[in-house]
């Protein structure tokens, strides 16, 4: 009997491994396929169960079809928007980047926008609250995490006030990331009382027929007011401690960068919201498909919004980042709290440094996520060896900003990290800004501030770290590819 059990177990393991060899690599990066195969070969039953649970980076077919329907509606509303002519304010190769972005993410480049940067957490929220107080027709809110607390109260009170005076307020939030925040049910009840229309994004509600890979997220952060003003950036609508007792005890707070924009690009941001609203509610916001009419120029910035996520098959944000980095000629400055690049992005950055571009990377001295931070650390050596300068933003703060600048003509800001999760598993939104040296100069001022506060990591110092840390870094690097 024992021998039969052993034979049956061996046969089962062999069958699992044979199936994995043929099924796992399909449509997957070689590095990701190898990581999954290694896991399944080492622990067959557990590895297979985990693969079945989180092995698909795709949303369900119905949701993909709804995403395509939303895209078709958005594209039809933009058919009359022409491509921008060439301009001496940007290099010629930028035009091909704009074509790529529009082809993958639907949205065109538009001129005559203005943008203001906010690196102060409370000031950003107060400014958003002020925009909502001035709203006349509608407010669209979409955040990865929302929490009504002392820090965010001015914003949510402004939403209440707007709804009570007849402004249409629509609100989306990521279900898995928000339902655990303090006062979640009470917050939704307050929304209901004043008529704020809210929906969870990517909900996991098996009893209601909502199920998918549980670690897919809508990571976007968007505010649109009346189609005239908008906010995008890295900041969630929650206190900068995230109400984590360990963070509070350590004095750990998040540092962010957001931008308020005005001009035609606001319509593009609103279309991203409208597509997410349609997928979650099946309601088409037809009245918001036509852009606002701006009789005067809001500014001198050319902007393009690039949505990305599991609903898009081409990793729009990764392609945008790569084409811009390969175009850099003098300087490349990157800020990403979670920096776990795939092979293409790592090669783009190290190649830039090797061909003489001054490349710098701002990351946190300490990570708030153990596995991600150690996976990130495993990439420091090849970066340093290529000539990339790495600056560690001091603990206990978490540098959560997500942006980068290219030479003196282009900058990108949004919700996307430079990691495999943001490229494949999270819905993100990025804004490319070009043609304005003033805007890039303002972002340089933020980067200069980071540098003045940070410690530079040297290659000699990194080579001397203990073997135990190197081991953990390398193991966590493998886990980053399991997606």
Secondary structure, 3 states (H helix, E strand, C coil): CHHHHHHHHHHHHHHHHHHHHHHCCCCCCHHHHHHHHHHHHHCHHHHHHHHHHHCCCCCCHHHHHHHHHHHHHHHHCCCCCCCCCCCCCCCCHHHHHHHHHHHHHCCCCEEEEEEEEECCHHHHHHHHHHHHHCCCCEEEEEECCECCCCCCHHHHHHHHHHHHCCCEEEEEEEHHHHCCCCCHHHHHHHHHHHCCEEEEECCCEHHHCECCCCCCEECCCEEEECCCEEEEECCCECCCCCCCHHHHHHCCCEECCEEEEECCHHHHHHHHHHHHHHHHHCCCCHHHCCCCCCCCCCCCEEEEEEEECCCCCCCHHHHHHHHHHHHCCCEEEEEECCEECCHHHHHHHHHHHHCCCEEEEEEECCCCCHHHHHHHHCCHHHHHHHCCEEEEECCCCEECCEEEEECCCEEEEECCCEEHHHHHCEEEEEEEEECCHHHHHHHHHHHHHHHHHCEEECHHHHHCCCHHHHHHHHHHHHHHCCC
